[in-house]
Amino acid sequence: MKKAARADVEFGNVLNLAVMVGKTQPLLDYIASKPLSDPDDRAMLSRYMHDLLKRIDELKPRKPGRPARKPDKAQAVERAERNAAILVRSKQAEWRRRHNRKRVPAAETDRLIQEIKREAARALKVPESKVSEDNIRRGLKSGRL
């Protein structure tokens, strides 16, 4: 009984040292020498490791500048414009292959944008008037789709 209690205290001390001070080597040595068969120890280790990783993330220096925008978090109108630009680009590539040309005429691009704008607005259930053709063209020109 005393040996088990001593092991729990030792485990708790090693975990506290890892979390509070950031010295993980004693924790790694303890885990390597004695496998954690007790579910309470495994749960405690999981909680402390979560806290440790959170502290490490807080200490990491942030990149300068504005954080990158995640496309899946964008509003429905922006997603519709992005999807439309991707579809227009693929249709343009298909047109170039079919006609064996290097460039798509502006009239054909305009027709594709108008046609796909309706489809994208319908697919994402946004008003067609909210989907901007200029933003679709910007998406085509930027090349970052």
HUBELMO-V192496 format. One record per pair of residues at least 24 apart in sequence whose C-alpha atoms are under 10 Angstrom apart, sorted by the first residue. I is the first residue (numbers start at 1). J is the second residue. D is the distance in Angstrom with one decimal. If there is no record, write none. Layout:
{{I & J & D} {I & J & D}}
This chain:
{{7 & 34 & 9.6} {8 & 38 & 9.9} {8 & 40 & 9.8} {8 & 41 & 7.9} {11 & 36 & 9.7} {11 & 41 & 7.9} {11 & 44 & 9.5} {11 & 45 & 9.0} {12 & 41 & 8.8} {12 & 44 & 8.5} {12 & 45 & 9.0} {12 & 48 & 9.8} {15 & 44 & 8.6} {15 & 45 & 7.2} {15 & 47 & 10.0} {15 & 48 & 6.8} {15 & 49 & 8.5} {15 & 52 & 9.5} {16 & 48 & 8.0} {16 & 52 & 9.8} {18 & 48 & 8.4} {18 & 49 & 8.6} {18 & 52 & 7.5} {19 & 48 & 6.6} {19 & 49 & 7.6} {19 & 50 & 9.5} {19 & 51 & 7.0} {19 & 52 & 5.2} {19 & 53 & 8.9} {19 & 54 & 10.0} {19 & 55 & 8.1} {19 & 56 & 9.6} {20 & 48 & 9.9} {20 & 51 & 9.6} {20 & 52 & 8.2} {20 & 55 & 9.2} {21 & 52 & 9.8} {22 & 52 & 7.7} {22 & 55 & 9.1} {22 & 56 & 8.7} {24 & 52 & 9.6} {71 & 145 & 9.9} {76 & 120 & 9.9} {76 & 121 & 8.9} {76 & 124 & 6.4} {76 & 125 & 8.0} {76 & 126 & 7.0} {76 & 131 & 9.5} {77 & 120 & 9.1} {77 & 121 & 7.7} {77 & 124 & 7.8} {77 & 125 & 9.0} {77 & 126 & 6.4} {77 & 127 & 8.5} {77 & 128 & 9.1} {77 & 130 & 6.7} {77 & 131 & 6.0} {77 & 132 & 8.7} {78 & 130 & 9.4} {78 & 131 & 7.7} {78 & 132 & 9.1} {78 & 135 & 8.6} {78 & 136 & 9.4} {79 & 120 & 8.7} {79 & 121 & 9.5} {79 & 124 & 8.1} {79 & 131 & 9.5} {80 & 116 & 9.7} {80 & 117 & 7.9} {80 & 118 & 9.6} {80 & 119 & 9.0} {80 & 120 & 5.2} {80 & 121 & 6.0} {80 & 122 & 9.0} {80 & 123 & 8.0} {80 & 124 & 6.4} {80 & 125 & 9.1} {80 & 126 & 8.1} {80 & 128 & 9.6} {80 & 130 & 9.6} {80 & 131 & 7.0} {80 & 132 & 9.4} {80 & 136 & 9.1} {81 & 116 & 9.5} {81 & 117 & 7.5} {81 & 120 & 7.3} {81 & 121 & 8.4} {81 & 130 & 9.5} {81 & 131 & 6.1} {81 & 132 & 7.0} {81 & 133 & 7.9} {81 & 134 & 9.3} {81 & 135 & 6.6} {81 & 136 & 5.4} {81 & 137 & 9.2} {81 & 138 & 9.7} {81 & 139 & 7.9} {82 & 120 & 9.1} {82 & 131 & 9.9} {82 & 135 & 8.3} {82 & 136 & 6.7} {82 & 137 & 9.9} {82 & 138 & 9.7} {82 & 139 & 6.7} {82 & 140 & 9.0} {82 & 145 & 7.4} {83 & 116 & 9.0} {83 & 117 & 9.1} {83 & 119 & 9.8} {83 & 120 & 6.8} {83 & 121 & 9.7} {83 & 123 & 10.0} {83 & 124 & 9.8} {83 & 136 & 8.7} {83 & 139 & 9.5} {83 & 145 & 8.9} {84 & 112 & 9.4} {84 & 113 & 7.4} {84 & 114 & 9.5} {84 & 115 & 9.4} {84 & 116 & 5.8} {84 & 117 & 6.0} {84 & 118 & 9.0} {84 & 119 & 8.0} {84 & 120 & 5.8} {84 & 121 & 8.8} {84 & 131 & 9.3} {84 & 133 & 9.3} {84 & 135 & 9.7} {84 & 136 & 6.6} {84 & 137 & 9.6} {84 & 139 & 9.0} {84 & 140 & 9.4} {85 & 112 & 9.8} {85 & 113 & 7.8} {85 & 116 & 8.5} {85 & 117 & 8.8} {85 & 120 & 9.6} {85 & 133 & 9.2} {85 & 135 & 8.5} {85 & 136 & 5.0} {85 & 137 & 7.0} {85 & 138 & 8.5} {85 & 139 & 5.7} {85 & 140 & 5.7} {85 & 141 & 9.4} {85 & 143 & 9.9} {85 & 145 & 7.9} {86 & 116 & 9.9} {86 & 136 & 8.8} {86 & 139 & 8.1} {86 & 140 & 7.5} {86 & 143 & 9.7} {86 & 144 & 9.9} {86 & 145 & 6.6} {87 & 112 & 8.9} {87 & 113 & 8.9} {87 & 116 & 7.2} {87 & 117 & 9.5} {87 & 120 & 9.1} {87 & 140 & 9.8} {88 & 112 & 6.2} {88 & 113 & 6.3} {88 & 114 & 9.7} {88 & 115 & 9.2} {88 & 116 & 7.0} {88 & 117 & 9.2} {88 & 136 & 8.6} {88 & 137 & 9.3} {88 & 139 & 9.9} {88 & 140 & 7.9} {89 & 113 & 9.6} {89 & 137 & 10.0} {89 & 139 & 9.4} {89 & 140 & 6.7} {89 & 141 & 9.8} {89 & 143 & 9.6} {89 & 145 & 9.4} {91 & 116 & 9.7} {109 & 137 & 9.4} {110 & 137 & 9.5} {113 & 137 & 8.3}}
